[in-house]
Amino acid sequence: MKIVTGLLGACLLLTACSQPRPSAPPTVTVTAPLTTASAVDPATLAWMDGFCAAVHGYRTRTNEEAAPGTSVPKSVAEAQKGLSEQLGGIADRAGEAVDRLAALPPAPVPLAETVRKAFAGKYATARDRARDAKTALDRAQPGDVASQDPAMNALQQAQQDVDGTYDPVEPLAKSPELLTAAASAPGCKI
């Protein structure tokens, strides 16, 4: 048995020594320049940063204002007040988004302008709907149960009005220029 083991070891040693040694890896030369943040047009970068910041600002404020901690209303009047505050919050946040989108400089590409207008339109619709419902609810008598149904419907509709506006980059994905800018814009990294 010792002889078989010794022969097996010698065969393995001869096999290992007879294998060719690997050659050096080939040298690779990169001829195309890499895209960097500095290659992005500064105007496009600034526009994308402002656009993303407006959209993310709405989302961030919505999340902050929806934080737990509100108590269950003990009366119809308290429920009216809470609903009025929610409507006012949507109106304020959506109005701020509309203002920030309107303050952007001209869009760098036509697609960006189309998306900006669509988002601004959705936020404006939500703002107006929430503001009008809040006004009607605030004019109702405290404890008026009937005033809450239209206000609650308006609140739900205002939330639906801004559906599809939480991702500022996805609707601009057909533009490589805008996607490159979004990858570098601080407002798009939230």
PyMOL commands that set and color helices and strands:
alter all, ss='L'
color gray80, all
select helices_A, chain A and resi 2-18+37-39+42-65+76-102+110-139+145-161+170-172+176-184+186-188
alter helices_A, ss='H'
color red, helices_A
deselect
rebuild
show_as cartoon
